[in-house]
Amino acid sequence: MSEQSTEQNMDNLNQAIAGTNDTATEKEFLDNIRQNIDAVDCEIQTLINNRAKLAQQVAAVKKSHTANSSSNDNSNPIFYRPEREAQVLKAVMERNTGPIADEKMARLFREIMSVCLDLEAPQRIAFLGPVGTFTHAAALKHFGKAADTVPMTTITDVFREVEAGTAMYGVVPVENSSEGVVNHTLDGFLSSSLKIIGEVELPIHQNFLVAEHTKIDGLSRIYSHQQSLAQCRHWLDVNFPNVERVAVSSNGEAARRLKNEWHSAAIAGDVAVAEYGLHKLYSNIEDNPSNTTRFLIIGHESIAPSGQDKTSIVVSAHDKAGALIEILKPLSYHGVSMTSIETRPERPNKWAYVFFIDMNGHVDDANVSAAINDIRPLVKDVRILGSYPKAVL
């Protein structure tokens, strides 16, 4: 259907509204609205399928280019383009006029793009499991529900799965606004050649969950990850002061245990509700409602600029006084804004350390490139972990 037909439908709807009190019954008025909704639905469905066909054409061009390439590189074509996806989502929010909120509209488009990408090439995504964790939620938020998400037991396993090519990308937590940095993720980059290709920021909302067979009056245990129990301590003290709190390996494991226990509850996120068929007895019970976790997307390829990017580097400094100040001076001189810095031991060297530095901008930006080049002669080694789009949603 054309844009003009949509406008005609809206004109007809406005005329129906204007004449409701005079000529139309309530049923006729609602029928008229529903007919217009059906017409719009048909148009939306046609346009989505048209977009999917265009995505298939893109895939065909990429496959043809790879097949005809004279290079000896046997790598597969790259279908997922984080910088392009970020640009599309930002454009969706910029041109949105409501009544749907900008972020909700962007999430709709995220799912459309997820389905289209699945038509181009199904994406296998490794994440720190089990199913129902916040890392699982981050993977679904970033790649959409059409992606094939696969839980891993440890962060090391996520790195290994992507390195081996069994998964195309991985999702790992890197820092929490309340608990701080995730050291296992930083350490993973010290022994891996993988790059950071994206980031996800996920507000951490905790829910008090029960199963259909749970007897609320007989609750004797509340399962959750240790951090989640700590984040809900005040709420639990007020509402369930006498119920035992049992720390388990993950919130997904907490939710899973309710299947066979009638006297237990769990604290977990929204994904666990859907995955394990549970019910929210109470929502958003965290003591700090602004608690947020940042996740990294890891992969093999370098990412082109999106217009709003971050760059992450790891620096091995000389063991001398003022080493950190020397590293930071080029950033200041070239006007590069540092967003975070973390220190980790440089294994296997004793009493040696590396610095993980995040900064605004892309490595292709002149000022970022100049700052990194100025740092190189001052340190033992600099490795660019990746330049990637800032989190859009």
DOLUMDREN-480342 format. One record per residue: residue in one letter; x negated, y, z of N, C-alpha, C in turn. Coordinates in steps of 0.001 Angstrom, whole numbers, plus 500000, padded with zeros to 6 digits. Layout:
AXYZXYZXYZ/...
***
This chain:
M499153498802500000500000500000500000499128501234500000/S499604502334499460498819503550499336499006504436500538/E498107505447500628498222506421501710499533507184501595/Q499943507419500363501189508153500154502381507386500707/S502384506052500529503502505263501031503552505306502548/T502387505358503196502358505477504658502977506796505091/E502646507873504416503217509177504744504724509180504524/Q505155508508503460506596508422503199507303507675504320/N506661506599504785507242505848505899507380506714507138/M506362507520507419506409508392508582507481509469508409/D507634509986507179508690510971506922510063510354507169/N510226509122506690511495508434506912511764508234508398/L510673507895509145510818507700510583511219508997511273/N510590510114510888510920511406511487512362511789511198/Q512823511513509968514213511801509618515160510947510456/A514743509683510683515585508798511500515690509309512926/I514549509786513464514551510325514825515456511536514926/A515372512407513908516171513631513922517658513340513885/G518025512255513191519448511992513038520007510955513972/T519209510545514929519638509461515815520903509810516583/N520944510957517149522072511326518002523359511501517214/D523221511752515878524420512062515095524984510839514399/T524111510080513732524643509059512829524218507633513134/A523100507473513798522558506122513969522786505607515367/T523059504343515455523122503713516776521707503425517244/E521586503098518520520256502794519055519646501598518343/K520455500596518035519934499408517358519433499749515962/E520179500559515238519765500952513887518459501746513936/F518350502596514944517151503412515087515926502521515338/L516056501543516259514948500645516553514609499766515351/D515642499321514633515393498514513439514587499296512413/N514918500579512291514203501436511343512726501563511736/I512465501761513032511079501857513510510332500552513250/R510984499420513541510331498122513354510007497851511887/Q510896498301511000510613498142509571509385498940509170/N509262500140509725508079500952509444506818500312510025/I506927499729511227505792499023511822505375497857510935/D506357497082510441506056495949509564505342496416508299/A505777497550507755505151498081506542503704498489506810/V503478499153507943502114499550508308501250498317508554/D501819497292509224501069496057509478500615495411508169/C501479495396507183501118494818505884499968495589505247/E500027496915505355498968497743504794497651497512505521/I497697497434506868496484497180507654495875495839507266/Q496729494808507144496237493477506816495562493462505442/T496171494146504474495585494215503134494230494908503166/L494134496003503914492882496759503969491783495969504683/I492151495252505735491150494442506438490598493360505507/N491484492714504754491024491696503812490173492304502700/N490518493506502276489687494191501287488291494461501843/R488240494867503111486936495098503745486145493802503825/A486835492711504159486161491417504252485593490994502901/K486323491267501818485828490926500477484580491747500139/L484567493017500552483382493845500328482191493308501111/A482447492833502337481374492237503140480815490995502460/Q481687490201501854481231489021501127480372489405499927/Q480722490522499278479915491000498153478521491421498625/V478473492081499793477181492458500370476340491210500621/A476969490180501181476247488935501464475716488308500184/A476523488332499128476101487736497853474895488464497278/V474897489788497386473763490579496884472499490253497672/K472610490171499002471443489872499836470891488489499537/K471769487504499385471312486145499092470650486075497725/S471218486779496752470654486794495409469279487453495398/H469162488557496146467883489261496218466802488375496829/T467163487633497877466196486741498530465802485598497602/A466786485044496896466511483921495996465625484332494836/N465775485582494359465017486058493198463712486743493574/S463458486862494882462252487553495326461009486759494942/S459989487470494472458731486823494096457830486567495294/S458261487084496465457457486912497677457449485456498104/N456384485050498739456290483689499269456977483540500619/D457530484655501111458207484635502408459517483877502280/N459668482826503051460870481990502974461935482399503973/S461805483582504548462763484010505560464126484238504939/N465149484054505740466517484242505286466850485725505230/P467835486109504409468242487516504381468818487940505724/I468655489220506041469154489756507307470558490311507081/F471530489726507745472912490154507568473350491152508642/Y472836490966509846473233491854510945472319493065510963/R472902494265510837472150495518510816472635496409511964/P471960496379513108472405497142514277472538498638514013/E471606499202513226471666500642512975472891501012512148/R473242500169511172474434500407510351475697500278511198/E475742499259512056476904499064512915477090500250513862/A475989500744514435476071501898515334476596503122514597/Q476141503331513364476606504477512576478098504372512277/V478557503166511949479980502964511656480835503248512890/L480415502721514040481203502902515262481234504368515700/K480101505058515565480084506483515916480987507283514982/A480982506917513696481851507604512737483321507352513053/V483645506140513478485027505815513857485495506720514984/M484664506893516003485044507714517153485107509198516794/E484220509636515907484192511056515533485427511462514731/R485906510570513877487050510936513032488399510545513645/N488364509871514793489614509428515416490432510611515912/T491717510590515631492613511684516037493661511247517052/G493600509986517516494560509524518515495871509085517880/P496795508582518698496803508582520170495901507518520820/I495349506585520026494442505589520593493129506268520966/A492617505975522171491370506575522646490205506179521742/D489191507042521668488050506831520772487383505476521005/E487085505160522271486364503918522573487212502696522233/K488516502752522503489377501617522177489476501424520665/M489515502532519929489533502428518468488234501794517969/A487112502195518557485820501631518158485757500138518470/R486368499723519567486359498298519911487173497490518903/L488261498072518411489029497402517354488148497188516119/F487410498228515750486535498120514584485391497147514845/R484926497093516077483878496122516424484348494706516086/E485584494387516452486102493048516189486297492815514694/I486724493844513966486857493705512510485491493421511893/M484472494172512325483130493959511805482596492581512203/S482958492113513386482530490800513844483077489705512931/V484345489813512580484968488824511694484343488896510298/C484088490116509804483475490281508482482053489723508460/L481294489965509532479933489431509613479950487911509647/D480945487338510285481080485886510334481316485316508937/L482003486079508077482192485648506694480884485711505913/E480066486724506200478765486845505536477833485715505960/A477672485567507257476807484523507821477132484385509295/P477644483233509742477964483053511166476747483339512037/Q476970484076513129475887484496514010475878483658515284/R474755483002515561474604482210516792473826483048517801/I474460483342518929473908484258519920473653483519521228/A472408483491521675472072482882522965472212483934524065/F472747483535525205472882484459526329472617483723527633/L472273484489528669472055483904529990473391483453530550/G473571482141530655474849481577531064474977481425532560/P476013480661532941476928479908532078478033480790531500/V478996480149530862480149480853530313480886481580531433/G481326482796531144482089483557532129481274484556532922/T479967484674532640479127485633533352479235487011532707/F478646488002533361478643489350532791477755489411531542/T476711488590531479475902488538530260476725487992529098/H477589487041529370478517486540528355479438487673527884/A479929488454528835480789489591528484480034490599527628/A478752490825527952477935491761527173477737491255525755/A477531489948525598477360489371524263478617489551523426/L479778489325524019481040489488523304481304490960522990/K480938491841523906481133493274523676480296493755522505/H479064493245522395478157493735521358478401493070520006/F478633491754519993478749491028518734480182490710518342/G481138490909519248482521490587518936482820489121519171/K484085488786519209484511487441519580484356486426518462/A484053486889517231483849485940516132482465485295516192/A481551485870516967480197485316517072480214484001517848/D479275483137517516479115481859518220478153482080519384/T478695482267520581477874482552521757477535481253522486/V476242481086522798475756479831523377475064480119524705/P475540479544525819474928479816527127473602479089527312/M472641479780527925471351479203528285471205479215529805/T470383478317530311470233478184531759469406479305532360/T468346479738531657467444480767532183467161481822531123/I466603482953531565466185484002530633465082483481529718/T464173482674530255463120482070529443463707481226528329/D464784480505528620465446479684527602466040480541526490/V466557481722526843467108482626525821465990483061524874/F464858483478525420463713483865524586463284482699523694/R463181481513524282462703480348523539463668479992522399/E464963480101522652465965479749521640465872480671520430/V465654481963520683465547482930519589464211482763518867/E463147482555519614461828482359519002461827481162518058/A462521480095518451462560478882517643463468479018516432/G464299480070516405465225480254515299466524479489515452/T466681478802516581467933478084516831469084479054517041/A468784480199517645469741481303517758469174482499517019/M470046483271516399469578484441515650469171485577516586/Y469942485736517677469686486819518630469948486317520034/G469434487067521007469652486730522403470108487943523181/V470814487706524274471294488777525157470799488478526569/V470054489441527134469490489258528475469693490536529292/P469937490412530603470066491605531450468697492213531711/V468627493553531795467332494186532050467354495102533268/E468492495728533571468539496559534777469982496802535202/N470137496996536509471427497310537104471306498610537874/S472338499438537772472271500765538392472184500690539908/S472617499580540503472552499423541957471377498560542405/E471101497473541652470112496489542083468732496702541479/G468627497517540407467330497787539803467012496870538636/V465720496748538315465268496060537109465306494543537279/V465494493831536155465450492365536135464048491951535683/N463204491570536628461796491313536337461580490159535366/H462431489132535422462273487979534536462374488383533068/T463224489366532776463361489821531391462110490567530938/L461590491461531773460366492175531418459209491199531222/D459092490229532115458018489239532000458138488423530714/G459382488225530257459586487469529023458911488108527826/F458869489437527782458243490126526654456720489999526671/L456137489742527831454675489635527927454148488384527248/S454993487377527112454560486124526487455332485826525214/S456007486828524660456828486621523471456560487728522458/S456711487397521183456567488389520117457911488969519680/L458985488583520353460311489077519978460422490581520201/K461332491186519458461551492621519540462912492919520168/I463045494140520675464348494633521129465042495254519928/I466251494789519622466957495313518457468246496055518837/G468577496053520124469794496750520547469939496721522051/E470931497442522557471226497457523982472735497509524191/V473170497032525341474579497070525743474646497574527171/E475560498476527428475828498914528798477215498425529194/L477269497702530305478528497086530731478873497523532147/P479985498254532332480447498546533693480781497240534409/I480297497095535620480489495851536362481702495976537273/H482804495376536823484038495373537606484290493957538111/Q484430493843539418484611492544540055486092492296540334/N486528491066540100487917490672540351487968489526541355/F489020489537542153489250488446543108490171487445542411/L489641486253542118490335485294541257490798484059542020/V491951483560541598492485482316542147492997481462540994/A493118480171541254493701479256540269495203479140540505/E495876478516539580497333478360539696497712477537540920/H496841476596541303497150475710542432496588476226543765/T495954477404543761495348477932544988496425478307546011/K496200477922547249497099478304548339496462479491549068/I497005480673548798496400481907549293496305481908550825/D497349481403551486497370481418552951496346480465553560/G495819479543552735494875478561553264493449478764552781/L493125479953552310491778480200551796490714479980552876/S489695479213552523488599478978553466487239479340552880/R487163479522551537485896479858550899486103480869549771/I485115481745549614485073482667548482483721482494547796/Y483754482048546532482523481809545777482164483021544918/S480876483282544790480392484267543832478869484277543851/H478292484977542886476847485193542898476489486093544073/Q475288485938544590474863486695545768475002488205545565/Q474626488698544357474725490128544094476171490599544090/S477071489802543542478484490180543516479083490219544915/L478694489260545740479160489275547129478677490537547838/A477430490926547562476887492142548177477601493388547670/Q477950493392546390478605494556545800480054494715546263/C480617493663546855482009493709547330482097493541548852/R481001493740549541480932493439550972481994494192551775/H482132495493551555483089496280552336484513495816552077/W484845495582550815486206495149550474486501493802551136/L485544492896551110485742491593551732485870491715553254/D485083492605553854485171492804555306486561493270555714/V487186494091554883488499494632555205489608493627554927/N489519492913553792490630492081553340490508490602553712/F489293490067553751489114488654554096487931488504555056/P488024489101556225486868489120557141486501487749557688/N487441486836557738487192485547558381487016484396557399/V486979484687556119486814483636555108485330483500554757/E484851482276554697483432482015554407483078482480552994/R481927483142552872481430483592551568480279482684551147/V480430482049549993479454481050549541478794481560548266/A477483481784548313476731482244547143476408481055546238/V476696481227544944476386480192543952475513480805542853/S475125479992541876474135480417540882474629481524539954/S475934481612539747476485482630538849477969482796539117/N478534483887538605479970484097538732480751483091537888/G480149482667536776480788481636535965480911480328536725/E479872479961537474479919478763538295480962478916539402/A481068480111539968482082480367541002483480480126540450/A483736480645539255485054480475538636485318479001538307/R484309478308537836484471476900537464484880476045538654/R484356476357539830484631475538541022486093475567541445/L486830476601541046488225476694541480489110475628540846/K488627475023539764489428474034539042489837472873539944/N488944472486540848489196471298541670489378471617543153/E489566472899543489489702473266544899490924474162545093/W491789473795546007493015474565546247492830475612547347/H491720475518548091491522476393549253490457477457549005/S490070477660547735488962478570547416489377479662546448/A488641480766546484488792481868545540487406482202544989/A487370483047543967486096483423543352486101484907543040/I484916485480542996484739486861542544483976486806541223/A484569487353540164483949487297538837484574488368537950/G484074488455536715484545489456535764485706488970534918/D486103489814533969487272489521533138487073488299532249/V485850488089531748485621486959530849485903485640531547/A485562485544532827485803484318533583487296484018533703/V488111485063533761489566484886533847490066484110532640/A489643484549531451490100483917530218489469482535530018/E488182482412530317487476481165530042487944480017530930/Y488322480322532168488667479258533118490148479250533504/G490963480074532832492402480059533067492798480459534472/L492156481498535013492416481934536380493338483150536406/H493722483550537605494597484704537795493893485747538663/K494086487003538294493545488092539111494491488371540270/L494023488108541472494816488467542633494596489938542969/Y493333490390542815492978491806542994491950492178541929/S492062493391541414491146493867540375490237494965540911/N489059495082540304488114496167540596487851496328542096/I487373495257542703487176495261544153485752495671544548/E484918496037543567483538496428543873483509497693544728/D482551497792545645482436498955546521481976500195545764/N481186500012544700480695501131543890481297501033542492/P482316501812542188483001501691540891482158502114539701/S481039502799539927480196503243538817479050502272538527/N479052501120539169477996500129538974477960499651537524/T476787499721536898476633499372535483475371498549535281/T475448497562534384474281496775534009473952497016532541/R472657497142532271472164497321530899471572495999530415/F471943495612529218471468494373528610470698494703527332/L469736493853526990468971494010525759469337492919524765/I469361493289523491469535492331522404468155492071521820/I467734490810521777466399490472521291466501489691519986/G465542489957519086465508489295517789464128489415517181/H464031489155515875462729489126515204462428490390514408/E463446491051513862463209492095512878463089493484513497/S462454494374512737462391495788513116463652496477512594/I464113497482513338465386498133513040465142499542512513/A465840499902511449465723501238510863466398502268511769/P466087503545511608466701504593512444468213504671512240/S468927504926513328470381505106513264470781506562513452/G469842507383513929470141508782514224470156509067515715/Q470455508046516514470428508155517974469820506870518514/D468503506905518744467780505677519042466951505781520316/K466502504615520763465527504500521840464341503687521337/T463187503902521947462009503093521665461442502580522984/S461085501296523006460488500680524194459086500205523859/I458131500499524747456755500050524561456258499427525854/V455239498582525740454557498047526920453088498415526782/V452515498992527838451164499543527816450311498830528859/S449161498339528404448164497759529318447096498808529566/A447052499347530783446170500482531079444853500023531695/H443853500886531596442586500634532267442757500836533778/D442006500089534540442076500187535999441191501350536463/K441776502532536452441037503721536878442009504756537412/A441485505679538194442325506736538756442882507624537644/G444165507953537760444795508858536799445200508211535502/A445176506869535421445498506177534177446936506456533740/L447885506417534679449290506634534326449517508065533845/I448878509026534494449034510426534075448539510610532647/E447423509953532300446903510034530931447909509488529921/I448585508401530293449559507780529391450747508707529152/L451184509396530186452400510206530089452163511559529412/K450935512061529441450659513384528868451033513487527384/P450706512504526531451092512611525115452605512686524909/L453376512016525760454834512092525643455305513518525873/S454759514149526918455124515530527221454667516477526114/Y453448516266525632452880517165524623453699517150523333/H454190515980522940454936515852521683456448515973521878/G456869516317523086458286516543523323459136515293523290/V458574514163523737459307512894523776459848512692525191/S461145512463525288461789512292526595461702510839527044/M461007510599528153460930509255528728462172509010529574/T462832507863529357464066507559530090463839506600531249/S462772505791531191462475504905532327461048504377532215/I460500503972533359459181503335533396459190502297534513/E458670501113534207458583500021535171457183499419535123/T456740498870536241455414498258536348455550496766536627/R454717495957535921454687494520536153453237494034536161/P452945492962536901451582492406536906451186491930535512/E449927492165535159449398491722533868448756490352534053/R449541489321533882449040487962534090448165487533532925/P447091486741533181446698486147534474445706487015535247/N445495488254534804444501489115535451444975489533536846/K444090489421537809444436489774539186444345491286539377/W445342491857540008445419493283540336445400494186539090/A445862493644537982446012494442536760447502494556536447/Y447907495691535876449328495950535678449599496514534284/V450833496289533819451294496885532567452488497780532874/F452709498753532001453823499681532153454813499482531004/F456079499270531362457162499234530383457787500631530342/I457763501253529177458238502634529043459334502706527985/D460471503281528349461552503569527411461569505059527126/M461818505421525877461857506838525500462933507063524446/N463417508285524361464381508640523328463667508822521997/G464338508408520922463780508563519596463369507238518983/H463084507277517678462685506092516915461205506177516590/V460563505033516471459130505014516187458816505674514845/D459788505755513957459597506448512683459695507963512820/D460203508453513969460234509899514201458803510406514382/A458527511553513814457160512072513825456616512254515234/N457440512796516137456928513071517486456702511786518283/V457590510797518112457411509526518816456177508800518297/S456021508762516980454865508111516379453562508778516818/A453555510113516849452350510843517250451999510578518712/A453010510542519575452766510292520996452163508910521217/I452719507886520539452203506526520702450773506424520166/N450516507072519037449156507051518476448150507734519406/D448595508770520108447706509446521056447453508605522302/I448396507734522642448236506867523814447233505740523541/R447199505239522313446403504047521986444945504121522438/P444210505211522133442793505222522545442580505371524048/L443664505653524782443540505868526223443724504581527025/V444175503505526383444561502290527109443938501062526451/K444084499918527126443584498663526552444446498193525390/D445759498365525515446646497875524459448002498566524563/V448630498807523415450008499301523336450772498396522383/R451911497924522830452762497120521950454149497751521895/I454628497958520683455977498501520495456963497340520569/L457784497338521608458767496268521775459936496429520817/G460188497669520385461251497877519412461836499267519488/S462330499726518349463184500918518284464570500440517890/Y465591500946518552466926500380518404467982501438518722/P469206501266518209470264502254518477470636502295519955/K470902503496520445471455503623521798472831502949521845/A473186502462523021474482501812523184475602502773522799/V476509502319521934477606503157521465478827502986522358/L479117501746522746480296501452523571479879501106524994/
***
